[in-house]
Amino acid sequence: MPRTMLTDIRWELLLQVMKSTGRIYDKTEHRM
């Protein structure tokens, strides 16, 4: 079970990072 918890946390972090990077990319694209 602990493995699933770790994976869930990692997935959440990855999703947050992807969203943050996506927003940054969107901003850069709009600026361009």
C-alpha positions in Angstrom: 0.0 0.0 0.0 2.8 2.5 0.8 4.0 2.2 -2.8 0.6 3.4 -4.1 0.7 6.4 -1.8 4.1 7.4 -3.0 3.1 7.0 -6.6 -0.1 9.1 -5.9 2.0 11.9 -4.4 4.5 11.7 -7.3 1.7 11.8 -9.8 0.1 14.8 -8.0 3.5 16.6 -8.0 4.0 15.8 -11.7 0.5 17.1 -12.6 1.2 20.3 -10.7 4.6 20.7 -12.4 3.0 20.0 -15.8 0.3 22.6 -15.2 2.8 25.2 -14.0 5.1 24.6 -17.0 2.1 24.6 -19.3 1.0 28.0 -17.9 4.5 29.4 -18.3 4.7 28.1 -21.9 1.3 29.6 -22.6 2.4 33.0 -21.3 5.6 32.9 -23.3 3.6 32.0 -26.5 1.2 34.9 -25.9 4.2 37.2 -25.4 5.8 36.0 -28.6 
